[in-house]
Amino acid sequence: MIVEKRISLAATADQAWNVVIDFAAWFCDAVEIADIRPGARAEFRWEGSGSRAAVFEDVEVPTFLAFRWLPFELDENGAAFPRPQARVEISVTPSDEGVEVHVVERRLDGALAEAAR
């Protein structure tokens, strides 16, 4: 399964990058990130529905960011339940209008079967 979204922005790559890494402004209600670098962990929170952790895998400032969701989610009470692993890739590329931000989330092979165990 693939979820994909493209958006054009009248911005520079650096400006778009700053928007992309401000996850609480466009993606979740709150986020804990110590550092955005390969191997660093992030925890995304949504009010009323819990949180999910991810690990950054690839980072090329200001053009590319990829993270892998961990195979579980925490509900609002902190109870863990399995979720499929997926990789999210966010790229920022030049366009006629400024830049294009492309977000792709792909489930990893076997992720659904592993989450059901």
Secondary structure as UniProt FT lines:
FT   STRAND          2..9
FT   HELIX           13..20
FT   HELIX           23..26
FT   STRAND          30..33
FT   TURN            38..39
FT   STRAND          41..46
FT   TURN            47..49
FT   STRAND          50..60
FT   TURN            61..63
FT   STRAND          64..74
FT   TURN            76..77
FT   STRAND          80..82
FT   STRAND          86..95
FT   TURN            96..97
FT   STRAND          98..107
FT   TURN            109..110
FT   HELIX           111..116
//
